[in-house]
Amino acid sequence: MGFVYPVLLLATLGCMLLLDWRFRLFFWRDAVTAAIVTVVGFAFFLVWDLAGIAGGIFFRGESAIATGIVLAPELPIEEPVFLLFLVVCTMVVYTGAVRILARLSRRPSEVGR
């Protein structure tokens, strides 16, 4: 049961990428920019986590659904996968919300066009 959490993270990441593909929101709209944003966001949050671990703020909790594999003290292997999911999910939701709000802000006579 130790791989439930990372498998679920990867499955939900896959679902976000399917939504992205279907509506051309992030990676399928501009792959180069999306890759840059993803790498920068991932690096930012990873450094944030490492600083929190070094400062004694973040701790790894024990869980039956986690693998128990650690990349560094207090940094489980699931954390980078979660950070990747967090960045991709945020950008898909953001770009989707921008598209919805742009569509809603049009005048009613323009919506049918």
N, CA, C and O of each residue as an XYZ file, in Angstrom:
452
protein
N       0.815     -1.205      0.000
C       0.000      0.000      0.000
C       0.853      1.262      0.000
O       0.316      2.369     -0.008
N       2.152      1.112      0.009
C       3.056      2.240      0.123
C       3.138      3.129     -1.100
O       3.744      4.199     -1.042
N       2.546      2.714     -2.205
C       2.652      3.533     -3.409
C       1.324      4.179     -3.797
O       1.196      4.707     -4.902
N       0.347      4.145     -2.913
C      -0.968      4.720     -3.221
C      -0.864      6.223     -3.470
O      -1.379      6.719     -4.473
N      -0.213      6.943     -2.580
C      -0.132      8.402     -2.702
C       0.591      8.842     -3.975
O       0.046      9.666     -4.710
N       1.790      8.335     -4.270
C       2.441      8.784     -5.511
C       1.672      8.370     -6.768
O       1.664      9.108     -7.754
N       1.039      7.221     -6.745
C       0.241      6.799     -7.903
C      -0.955      7.727     -8.090
O      -1.275      8.110     -9.215
N      -1.611      8.087     -6.998
C      -2.735      9.028     -7.092
C      -2.268     10.409     -7.557
O      -2.960     11.070     -8.332
N      -1.111     10.839     -7.093
C      -0.562     12.120     -7.558
C      -0.313     12.093     -9.066
O      -0.666     13.032     -9.779
N       0.291     11.024     -9.536
C       0.566     10.902    -10.970
C      -0.724     10.798    -11.780
O      -0.812     11.344    -12.880
N      -1.725     10.100    -11.243
C      -3.015      9.982    -11.932
C      -3.702     11.345    -12.037
O      -4.223     11.695    -13.096
N      -3.704     12.109    -10.950
C      -4.346     13.425    -10.998
C      -3.551     14.394    -11.871
O      -4.134     15.260    -12.524
N      -2.235     14.257    -11.888
C      -1.425     15.061    -12.810
C      -1.803     14.723    -14.243
O      -1.936     15.616    -15.080
N      -1.976     13.450    -14.528
C      -2.408     13.033    -15.860
C      -3.771     13.609    -16.222
O      -3.989     14.020    -17.362
N      -4.686     13.641    -15.261
C      -6.013     14.225    -15.500
C      -5.918     15.716    -15.806
O      -6.623     16.222    -16.679
N      -5.046     16.416    -15.084
C      -4.866     17.848    -15.356
C      -4.307     18.055    -16.763
O      -4.714     18.981    -17.465
N      -3.387     17.204    -17.170
C      -2.822     17.320    -18.516
C      -3.858     16.980    -19.580
O      -3.833     17.554    -20.668
N      -4.764     16.060    -19.285
C      -5.856     15.779    -20.225
C      -6.783     16.989    -20.380
O      -7.198     17.320    -21.491
N      -7.102     17.639    -19.275
C      -7.901     18.875    -19.347
C      -7.164     19.947    -20.145
O      -7.756     20.651    -20.962
N      -5.880     20.054    -19.894
C      -5.047     21.009    -20.616
C      -5.088     20.710    -22.114
O      -5.255     21.618    -22.928
N      -4.937     19.444    -22.472
C      -4.962     19.045    -23.886
C      -6.322     19.331    -24.517
O      -6.400     19.852    -25.630
N      -7.384     18.990    -23.805
C      -8.739     19.152    -24.343
C      -9.067     20.618    -24.629
O      -9.667     20.930    -25.658
N      -8.680     21.507    -23.733
C      -9.048     22.916    -23.875
C      -7.883     23.811    -24.295
O      -8.041     25.028    -24.392
N      -6.719     23.216    -24.542
C      -5.533     23.968    -24.989
C      -5.268     25.152    -24.056
O      -5.283     26.307    -24.480
N      -5.029     24.846    -22.787
C      -4.917     25.892    -21.779
C      -3.485     26.293    -21.448
O      -3.203     27.480    -21.288
N      -2.580     25.332    -21.344
C      -1.254     25.645    -20.815
C      -0.170     25.046    -21.713
O       0.373     25.749    -22.565
N       0.152     23.774    -21.542
C       1.200     23.160    -22.358
C       0.806     23.084    -23.829
O       1.645     23.293    -24.706
N      -0.449     22.789    -24.105
C      -0.870     22.660    -25.499
C      -1.227     23.998    -26.123
O      -1.654     24.048    -27.277
N      -1.063     25.055    -25.396
C      -1.254     26.398    -25.953
C       0.090     27.003    -26.325
O       0.244     27.569    -27.407
N       1.074     26.880    -25.417
C       2.425     27.397    -25.653
C       3.391     26.560    -24.828
O       3.651     26.861    -23.663
N       3.915     25.516    -25.435
C       4.716     24.522    -24.716
C       6.000     25.107    -24.126
O       6.383     24.745    -23.014
N       6.660     25.993    -24.843
C       7.925     26.548    -24.350
C       7.685     27.402    -23.107
O       8.363     27.230    -22.094
N       6.742     28.305    -23.181
C       6.426     29.148    -22.028
C       5.930     28.305    -20.854
O       6.305     28.552    -19.708
N       5.092     27.319    -21.137
C       4.580     26.451    -20.075
C       5.711     25.689    -19.403
O       5.715     25.540    -18.181
N       6.667     25.207    -20.181
C       7.804     24.479    -19.604
C       8.637     25.396    -18.718
O       9.068     24.990    -17.639
N       8.865     26.617    -19.159
C       9.637     27.577    -18.358
C       8.908     27.889    -17.051
O       9.513     27.874    -15.979
N       7.620     28.169    -17.142
C       6.831     28.471    -15.943
C       6.828     27.276    -14.994
O       6.944     27.448    -13.781
N       6.698     26.085    -15.530
C       6.674     24.879    -14.701
C       8.009     24.670    -13.998
O       8.039     24.382    -12.801
N       9.103     24.811    -14.720
C      10.427     24.614    -14.123
C      10.702     25.673    -13.051
O      11.188     25.350    -11.967
N      10.394     26.923    -13.352
C      10.627     27.999    -12.383
C       9.744     27.808    -11.146
O      10.219     27.941    -10.018
N       8.467     27.498    -11.356
C       7.564     27.280    -10.221
C       7.984     26.089     -9.384
O       7.981     26.157     -8.155
N       8.347     24.992    -10.046
C       8.808     23.797     -9.345
C      10.060     24.093     -8.529
O      10.152     23.702     -7.365
N      11.026     24.784     -9.137
C      12.271     25.123     -8.441
C      11.994     26.028     -7.239
O      12.568     25.836     -6.167
N      11.117     27.009     -7.419
C      10.772     27.917     -6.326
C      10.212     27.145     -5.134
O      10.653     27.340     -4.001
N       9.241     26.269     -5.390
C       8.621     25.531     -4.295
C       9.566     24.500     -3.684
O       9.490     24.225     -2.486
N      10.452     23.929     -4.492
C      11.424     22.979     -3.948
C      12.415     23.698     -3.021
O      12.741     23.194     -1.947
N      12.886     24.866     -3.438
C      13.768     25.663     -2.581
C      13.018     26.076     -1.314
O      13.584     26.052     -0.221
N      11.765     26.450     -1.458
C      10.926     26.806     -0.308
C      10.854     25.637      0.672
O      11.032     25.820      1.876
N      10.595     24.439      0.155
C      10.534     23.254      1.009
C      11.871     22.989      1.699
O      11.913     22.710      2.898
N      12.949     23.076      0.944
C      14.269     22.827      1.515
C      14.612     23.847      2.593
O      15.218     23.503      3.607
N      14.225     25.099      2.377
C      14.453     26.122      3.399
C      13.613     25.835      4.644
O      14.085     26.017      5.767
N      12.391     25.396      4.453
C      11.538     25.038      5.590
C      12.068     23.844      6.350
O      11.986     23.794      7.578
N      12.613     22.878      5.621
C      13.218     21.710      6.277
C      14.458     22.135      7.059
O      14.641     21.739      8.210
N      15.312     22.950      6.421
C      16.533     23.419      7.087
C      16.206     24.255      8.321
O      16.941     24.219      9.308
N      15.116     25.004      8.270
C      14.716     25.833      9.401
C      13.950     25.076     10.472
O      13.569     25.652     11.491
N      13.725     23.802     10.250
C      13.004     23.004     11.240
C      11.509     23.235     11.246
O      10.835     22.935     12.231
N      10.982     23.767     10.149
C       9.556     24.065     10.060
C       8.783     22.899      9.448
O       7.686     22.579      9.905
N       9.343     22.262      8.417
C       8.663     21.171      7.712
C       9.230     19.833      8.174
O      10.442     19.660      8.305
N       8.333     18.905      8.414
C       8.715     17.555      8.821
C       7.961     16.545      7.974
O       6.845     16.795      7.520
N       8.596     15.397      7.773
C       7.950     14.327      7.025
C       7.096     13.535      7.987
O       7.580     13.065      9.016
N       5.843     13.388      7.660
C       4.960     12.575      8.485
C       4.936     11.140      7.987
O       5.156     10.880      6.805
N       4.673     10.234      8.872
C       4.560      8.829      8.495
C       3.145      8.563      7.994
O       2.169      9.062      8.554
N       3.052      7.777      6.941
C       1.757      7.463      6.379
C       1.801      6.079      5.749
O       2.812      5.681      5.171
N       0.715      5.365      5.864
C       0.638      4.023      5.285
C       0.540      4.074      3.767
O       0.848      3.088      3.098
N       0.115      5.211      3.209
C      -0.053      5.288      1.756
C       1.159      5.877      1.055
O       1.183      5.934     -0.175
N       2.165      6.317      1.801
C       3.391      6.865      1.219
C       4.435      5.758      1.098
O       4.338      4.722      1.757
N       5.421      5.987      0.257
C       6.443      4.971      0.002
C       7.440      4.827      1.136
O       7.958      3.734      1.366
N       7.714      5.897      1.841
C       8.742      5.873      2.876
C      10.126      6.168      2.321
O      11.097      6.227      3.074
N      10.224      6.355      1.005
C      11.503      6.677      0.367
C      11.749      8.173      0.514
O      10.874      8.986      0.214
N      12.945      8.532      0.978
C      13.276      9.945      1.147
C      14.443     10.310      0.237
O      15.384      9.533      0.075
N      14.373     11.497     -0.350
C      15.445     12.009     -1.205
C      16.504     12.720     -0.381
O      17.680     12.742     -0.743
N      16.076     13.296      0.722
C      16.939     13.995      1.667
C      16.211     13.903      3.012
O      15.036     13.537      3.055
N      16.892     14.229      4.093
C      16.188     14.198      5.384
C      14.917     15.055      5.344
O      14.958     16.231      4.982
N      13.812     14.455      5.717
C      12.501     15.114      5.771
C      11.926     15.457      4.393
O      10.948     16.201      4.317
N      12.500     14.941      3.308
C      11.989     15.212      1.953
C      11.614     13.888      1.286
O      12.454     13.247      0.654
N      10.346     13.481      1.428
C       9.925     12.230      0.801
C       9.884     12.358     -0.717
O       9.752     13.457     -1.255
N       9.996     11.241     -1.391
C      10.013     11.232     -2.847
C       8.693     11.772     -3.427
O       8.659     12.245     -4.563
N       7.632     11.698     -2.657
C       6.330     12.192     -3.128
C       6.280     13.713     -3.234
O       5.485     14.257     -4.000
N       7.122     14.396     -2.470
C       7.062     15.866     -2.441
C       7.344     16.506     -3.800
O       6.567     17.366     -4.216
N       8.402     16.139     -4.512
C       8.605     16.735     -5.835
C       7.463     16.426     -6.808
O       7.113     17.260     -7.642
N       6.887     15.231     -6.698
C       5.746     14.892     -7.560
C       4.567     15.802     -7.227
O       3.888     16.302     -8.124
N       4.327     16.013     -5.928
C       3.257     16.927     -5.520
C       3.526     18.346     -6.004
O       2.608     19.024     -6.468
N       4.760     18.801     -5.905
C       5.089     20.160     -6.342
C       4.857     20.329     -7.840
O       4.364     21.368     -8.280
N       5.207     19.318     -8.617
C       4.937     19.358    -10.055
C       3.436     19.429    -10.310
O       2.976     20.228    -11.125
N       2.675     18.588     -9.609
C       1.218     18.625     -9.731
C       0.667     19.994     -9.345
O      -0.210     20.528    -10.024
N       1.180     20.559     -8.258
C       0.714     21.865     -7.784
C       0.904     22.945     -8.842
O      -0.005     23.738     -9.090
N       2.061     22.979     -9.458
C       2.341     24.003    -10.466
C       1.451     23.805    -11.694
O       0.844     24.759    -12.181
N       1.373     22.590    -12.188
C       0.562     22.327    -13.387
C      -0.915     22.589    -13.104
O      -1.602     23.209    -13.915
N      -1.399     22.123    -11.965
C      -2.802     22.340    -11.603
C      -3.116     23.829    -11.495
O      -4.139     24.289    -12.004
N      -2.250     24.570    -10.844
C      -2.458     26.010    -10.686
C      -2.533     26.704    -12.036
O      -3.401     27.550    -12.252
N      -1.641     26.358    -12.936
C      -1.619     27.031    -14.236
C      -2.806     26.624    -15.111
O      -3.336     27.456    -15.848
N      -3.226     25.377    -15.044
C      -4.400     24.951    -15.811
C      -5.650     25.645    -15.274
O      -6.481     26.116    -16.052
N      -5.786     25.709    -13.957
C      -6.937     26.397    -13.362
C      -6.895     27.888    -13.682
O      -7.920     28.479    -14.020
N      -5.715     28.496    -13.577
C      -5.583     29.926    -13.859
C      -5.939     30.235    -15.314
O      -6.745     31.127    -15.579
N      -5.344     29.507    -16.251
C      -5.618     29.802    -17.661
C      -7.065     29.486    -18.022
O      -7.663     30.164    -18.858
N      -7.625     28.459    -17.395
C      -9.043     28.168    -17.616
C      -9.936     29.266    -17.066
O     -10.910     29.656    -17.710
N      -9.613     29.769    -15.881
C     -10.403     30.853    -15.283
C     -10.309     32.126    -16.116
O     -11.304     32.827    -16.299
N      -9.111     32.426    -16.623
C      -8.957     33.612    -17.480
C      -9.842     33.479    -18.716
O     -10.499     34.439    -19.122
N      -9.858     32.296    -19.308
C     -10.684     32.088    -20.505
C     -12.167     32.225    -20.182
O     -12.909     32.848    -20.941
N     -12.607     31.649    -19.061
C     -14.019     31.744    -18.670
C     -14.397     33.188    -18.380
O     -15.443     33.652    -18.833
N     -13.570     33.903    -17.635
C     -13.879     35.300    -17.312
C     -13.890     36.178    -18.551
O     -14.705     37.096    -18.650
N     -13.002     35.913    -19.495
C     -13.009     36.679    -20.748
C     -14.298     36.438    -21.520
O     -14.870     37.360    -22.102
N     -14.742     35.206    -21.518
C     -15.981     34.875    -22.222
C     -17.188     35.507    -21.528
O     -18.108     35.986    -22.190
N     -17.182     35.509    -20.195
C     -18.295     36.096    -19.447
C     -18.338     37.620    -19.556
O     -19.401     38.226    -19.426
N     -17.185     38.231    -19.792
C     -17.149     39.690    -19.844
C     -17.623     40.248    -21.182
O     -17.847     41.451    -21.313
N     -17.773     39.381    -22.165
C     -18.303     39.849    -23.452
C     -19.752     40.249    -23.292
O     -20.474     39.747    -22.431
N     -20.150     41.165    -24.145
C     -21.562     41.574    -24.122
C     -22.431     40.416    -24.585
O     -21.976     39.580    -25.366
N     -23.671     40.351    -24.120
C     -24.557     39.244    -24.498
C     -24.724     39.101    -26.020
O     -24.894     37.984    -26.508
N     -24.681     40.180    -26.761
C     -24.860     40.100    -28.215
C     -23.653     39.458    -28.893
O     -23.777     38.956    -30.010
N     -22.473     39.462    -28.237
C     -21.274     38.893    -28.835
C     -21.092     37.410    -28.485
O     -20.297     36.724    -29.127
N     -21.806     36.914    -27.493
C     -21.580     35.554    -27.039
C     -21.941     34.545    -28.124
O     -21.265     33.524    -28.250
N     -22.960     34.791    -28.889
C     -23.403     33.856    -29.930
C     -22.503     33.809    -31.143
O     -22.653     32.913    -31.975
N     -21.581     34.729    -31.276
C     -20.733     34.778    -32.478
C     -19.615     33.815    -32.461
O     -18.834     33.759    -33.411
